[in-house]
Amino acid sequence: VQLQASGGGLVQAGGSLKLSCTASGSIFSINVMGWYRQAPGKERDLVAVINSVGSTTYPDSSKGRFTVSRDGPTKNTVYLQMTSLRPEDTAVYYCWAREYGMDFWGKGTQVTVSS
């Protein structure tokens, strides 16, 4: 499984960004897809995940501001709509997918929120 993410960039605090990630390769059994992020000097943290039937999971830091969704003929594209962005949301955002119990990661896309 290969994951290609796009949509990162620089935005002012309070602004919005939408990230996209498309999975290719052996994608027939991808159950869960989503997003993690890693800020400099910090661990990689969960941002949002969604399973094949649309159930979502968000940590408190994402609730009410971020929305994860899936699309595509095989539900192989995952989106992250981010609103009310804060400087503390600045990080590299990684697309993630799990298939047959194996985790796959995209290369990451930088999101920078200026104050």
Secondary structure, 3 states (H helix, E strand, C coil): CEEEEECCEEEECCCCEEEEEEEECCCCCEEEEEEEEECCCCCEEEEEEEECCCCEECCCCCCCCEEEEEECCCCCEEEEEECCCCHHHCEEEEEEEEECCEEEECCCEEEEEEC
